[in-house]
Each structure stands twice: as C-alpha cells, then as structure tokens.
Amino acid sequence: MRIGLSYDLKLALTPVTGGPDDALEEYDSPETVEAITNALTAAGHAVYRLGGGKEFLRKVQEQKLDLVFNISEGLGNYRSREAQIPGVLEMLDIPYTGSDPQTLAICLDKPLTKKLVAGAGVKTAKWQLVSNCEELSTIDWSDFPLPAFLKPACEGSSKGVRFASRAESTDEIMRMATELLTTYNQPVLVEEFINGDEITVGVIGNDKPKVLGIMRIVPKTKADYFVYSIEIKRNWRQMVEYEVPAALPAKTLAHIEKATLDAYRVLECHDLCRMDFRVSPDGTPYFLEVNPLPGLNPVSGDLPIMASKLGISHADLVLEILNTAIARHNLVAADCLA
C-alpha cells in the first residue's frame, strides 16, 4: 500500500515567547517518525512522510495515497486542533488511522468528555470548569471536596500537570487557577483529587474493541500521594515502574475494563486509544481522560511501553493499528483485533 505519515515534529516548531516550558510537549520526535516508517516499510508498504500544517497540505496532494497513518497533534491553541488533519483527509476522501474529527475534538475537551462518559455510567470525580478569572471569583468553593487537582481543560501529554498541581485549600485553588488561566490561555479544570493508583488502559478495535492491557504506574519513591506529572514523564526511568498486568484484584480489573469499553463506545473512538483512571482505595476506578491519539514514541510512549511488557514489539503495535484501520475502511482483508 501507499501510506502517508502525518505528524508534527517538535524540532520544526517554535514555542511562543513567554509561554510555558511544556508548550511543545505533545509533538513528536524524529525517533517516533523513524520507528513508524521502518515498521510500515518492513511490512512492504511505501511510506510518504507528509509532516503537518502547510507542509502536509502540499504533500498530501502530491501523492496518490491509499491511507494515511495519522499521529499529528495539530497546530495552535485550538481545542479542536487534533481534528485538523483528519478533517482535511475526509475532505480529500483519503482513509486514515484513528478517530474522526468529531471524536478527536471532543476528547481533547476534558469537561465535555467527562459529561459524555458520565452519561454512559462511567464514574468520574467531582469537577468544576473555570473559563476565566471573572468566573473564578464568582464560584462558591465551600462545598468542593479537598484536596483538588487543577489542569488545563484542553491539553494532552500532561501539559500543565505538575506535582504541585494539587490544591489543599480554596485559596490555593484560586491562586493556581489564575496562574493556569494566564499561562495556558484556556479554561481550567478543577477536579476532586482521587488518592489512589494511577492506571492507563490501551484499547484496539472498532465494532468489537478489546483492551490491549491495563498498566499501573508505580512510583519508585513512596509518598503520601502520587501524581503522574510531566516531571515524572520526563524522567520516568528513575521515578516509576510500569506494571503490566496491573496487580489489582480481579473485580477491580473487570470494573476498569468495563468502564474503558463503555467510554470508548460512547465517544465513538476508532482503531486505538489510551484511557486514564485513578483507582480509589476501595477499588473504584474514576475516569480521568482519554487520548484517542496516544503517543507512539518507541521508548517513552505509554502505549508502546505497555505493548512491550505484553511481548508486542513497537513494529507489531504499529501494524496492528494499521490493520485495524484497513479493516474498518474495507480496503483489504487484514488480521486484526477489531
């Protein structure tokens, strides 16, 4: 097949002056692009690197492509930025891997996602959206459960998620929310902090999606609480262990799997996703967020790490995603988990 590869390289982008140090955190490395290219090429496909943004717009029309393998995060500060490339591909009638523009736009909006999954019966922590500083000053925080956790409402790759993002008081909520509103120029999500295990779940499939694995992130240094923050992800080898399968009671694992698949279906994800939960001490999983465009860095990506611990190579994971999309688009027969 003639396969295009869409992506946004971190090295090709320039952060806004005065912006946060994690502004480009979600964008890809040459290592990721090379690994995906090699996996597809080794399987006999011709790969055309399309990049993202204006480069993508030009290159995608220069080749007659059978399908695009999409890992592009999109450009700008728009909450629908992950839908940019799939939207163009739909206009050009070119099949692609992963979820469609509507799902991608919804899932980057954490509050909207929580409303939808809660409607499907998936438990979420109590939360409050703060759109601007004026609104922040009018909210009555007296009944909001403490401690709370604050993060930008429409970001991925743990942008704005710090170990210090936990607020112990109403005054801290006010201070931290003001800082986030100013720094990230978007609404802020204030959540009840669930002090428990951090879990991430991989899913592959479409009509009959299946959980690839349930992974627990275990801190190497014990503390009163754990945050899977950007500081941790930047230094994960020294700070955490990845446990697959997660050493949790069978009942808890079954509950996590059901919640994951219920959320996957109501959000109408395609081909793959990674979903995050916190599990309370009583074994109740609380949905945090979903990433229908999970990072595929062969070394540091949570989904590839999970796959490797299950005996699935990075190349095989890439081909599983590809074959799942091929089957969904009815391009050719393919063996897949879908």
N, C-alpha and C positions, 0 to 999 in steps of 0.2 A: 504493500500500500504506500501511497504518497502521503506522508503525515507531516503537518506543520506543527511546530512547537512554539507556543506563545508564552512569554514570560516578561518580567520586568527586572532587570539587573540592578542591584543596589549600587554597583560601581558606576552605572551610567546616569545616576540621579544626583541632584544637588539639594541638600536639605535647606529649608528656609532659614535665613539668618535669624538667630534668636529663638529658634524653635527647640523642642525637646530633643534630648540626645538619642531617643529611640524613634525618631521620625521616620527612618528608613528601615526599621527593624523587620518588617514583613516581606521585604523584597528579596529576590533570590540571588544566590552566589553562582559564579561560573561553574563551581563544583556540582551544583544541582543540575544545571543545564547539561553539562557534560555527561553526567551519570544517566540521565533520562535519554539523551541522544544515543549513548552507547547501548543501552538496553533495547531500544527500538531498532537500531541498526543491526545489532547481533541477531535479532529475530527476523531479519530480511526486509525490513521496511526502509524506504528512502525518507530521510528526515530533512526538513527545511526549517531553519531557525528563523522565526518571524519577529522575535522581540515583542515589544509592546508600544503603546502610544502611536505616534505618527509613523514610526518605522514599521509597525505592524500593519497599519492601514495601507502602506505602499506595497509591502512584500506579500501580503495575503492575496493581492490581486494579480501578482506576477506569476503565480504557480497554480496549476490545476490540482487541487488537493482533494484527497478522499476524506480526510478527517483532520481535525486539529486537536493535539494534546494540550490542554489549557492549564497553565499554572499561574497566569497573570493576575496580579492583585489589583490592577487598575491604578490610575493616577489621580492625584488631587486629594482633597479632604472630604469628598462626597461620600455619603453613607451608602450610595449605590455603586461605588467605584468598581467593585468586583464583578459587576454586571456589564461593564463596558465591552470587553472582548466578546463574550457570548452574544451580546446584543448585535454587534457587527456581524458575527458569524451567522446568526439567524437571518439577518437582512440579506446576506450573500448566499444563503441556503447551503452552508457548509456544516456538516456534522462536527461535533466536538465532544470531548470528555467532560464529565462533571455536570453540575446542576445548571439549570437555566437562569436567565437574568432575574426573574421574579424571586426565585428561591435565594439566589446569592444576595440580592438587595435586602430581602427580609432578614436573612441570617446575620448580616453584619450589624443590623439594628437590634441590639440585645434586648431592649424593653419590648419591642414588637414581637420578637421571637418568644420571649417569656409568656406573653399573652396567649400566643397560639399553642405552645406546648402545655400550658396550664389548662387551656380549654380541652386538651386531649387527655387530661387526667394525670399529667406528669407533675410531680411535686417540685415547686421552686421556693426558694427562700423569699421572705417578705422583701419588697423593694420599693424604691421611690425614684422617679426620674426628676432631675433638676435641669431645666432648659436654659436658664440664665441667672445672673446674680440677683435680679429683681425678684424672680420667682423664689429663689433660695431664701430670701429674707421673709417671705410670707408663709412658708411651710411650718407647721407645728410639728416639731420633732419629739415632743414629750412622750409619745407612745411608741416611738420607733425603737425596736429592740437593739440593744448594745451588747457587744461591740458591733460596729458596722464596717462595711468594706466599700471603698469608692474606686471607680474606674471610669474611663471614657465610655460613652454609650455605644460608639460605632467604630471600634478599632479591633485589630487582630494581633496575633503574635505577642500577646502580653504587653502591648504598648500601654503605658500609663499604669501598669500593675506592678506595684513595688511592695517590698516587705513592709514599708512604712505606710501602706495604704489603708491600714486598719485604724478606725477611729474609735476611741474609748469613751468619748463624750459628745454631747451636742455641739459644744464649742469646737471640737476637733472636726466634726462633720462640716461645720460652716467654713472653717479655715481651709480644709482640704478641698472641699467642693469649689471654693472660689479659685484656688490655685489651678485645679484641673480645668475649669471653665476657661480660664485665661490662657493656659498653656496649650490646650488641645483644640480650642475654638469649636467646641461641640458640646452637646448635653452630657451630663454626668449621671451615672447610675449609682445609687446608694443602696447597698444590699445588707440584709442581715448576715452576719458572719457565721458560717457553719464550721465549728471547730471539730474537724474530723479528717478522715482520709481523703486525699486528692486522687481522683480516678479519671482516666481518659479511656475512651472506648472507640475502637475502629470499626467501621461498617463498610461492607462492599455489597453492591447489588442494586436491584431495581424492584421488579414486581415481588420478588421474594428475597429481600435483603437479609444478609446474615452478619452477625457480629464476628469480626475478624479476631478480636481479642479484647480483654479487659485488663488494663495496666494500672497498677498502683504506683504512685510516685512517693518514695520513702526517703525522708531526709536522713543524711548520714549523722547529723548532729541533732540530738533531741532537744526540743524547746517546748514552751508552753503552747505554742501554736505554729502551724506551718503555712506558708504562702508560696505557691508555685509562681514566683515572681520573675520579672525579667532578669533580675540579678542572678537567680538560680539558673535560668535557662542559658545565660551567657557563660556559666561556669558549672554546668551540670555534672561533669565527670567528678569534680571534687565535692559536690554538695548533695547529690541524690543517687539513689539506686532505683532502677526501673524493674518492677516485679511483675512478671507475666508467666503464668496466670496470677492474678491478684489473690493473695492469701486471705480471702474473706469467706465467711460462711456461705454455703450453697444457696441458702434462702436469699441472702443479700445479693449474690451474683445474679440470681434469677430475676430479682427485682430490678437491678441495674439493666440487665439485658432487655427486659420488657419495656422499661422507661425509654431506653435508647431507641428501640424499634418503633415505639409509638410516636416519639418525637420525629424520627426520620420520615415516617409516613405522613404525618400531618404537615411537615414542612416541605414535603414532596422533593426530597433530595434525590439526586441521580448519581449512580456509579460508586460514589465513595463519600465518606465524611469522617470527621473525628469529633466526638462529643465529650464534654467535660462535666463531671459531677463532684460534689462533696458528699461524703457519707458520714452521717452523724453517728455518735457512739452507740445509738440504739439500732443501727443498721439501715436507717432510712436514707436512700440516695436523693439528693437535691440537685436538680438540673442547674448548671451554671450557664453554659453556652454551647453553640455548635459551630464547627468550622467545616463547611462543605467544600472548601478549597484548602485542605490541610497541606502544610509544608512537606516537601518530599526531599529535603536535604538528606543525602545518604548516610551522613554521620550524626547530625543533631536533630533531625525531624522526628517528632514523637511517633508518627505512624510508621516510618521505616524502622525505628528502634523497636517498636512493638513487633513488627513483622519479623525482624531478625531474631528476636527471642523466641519466636514461634517456628524458627527454621526456614523462614521465607526470605530469600535474598532480595536486595533492592531491585534488581532487574526483574525478578519474578513478580514483585509487587507492581512495578510499572506495567508489565504485560497483563497482569490480572485486571488492572484498571482499564487498560486499553481494550481488552477482550470483552469486558463488561459493557463498555460503551459501544463497541462494534455490534454486539448482540442487541443492545437497545435500539440502535439505528437500523437494524436488519441489513447491515452491509454485507457480512459474510457469516457463515456459521463459525462459532467460537466456543471453546470450552471455558466456562466461567462459573462463578458462584451465583450469578443472578438467577 
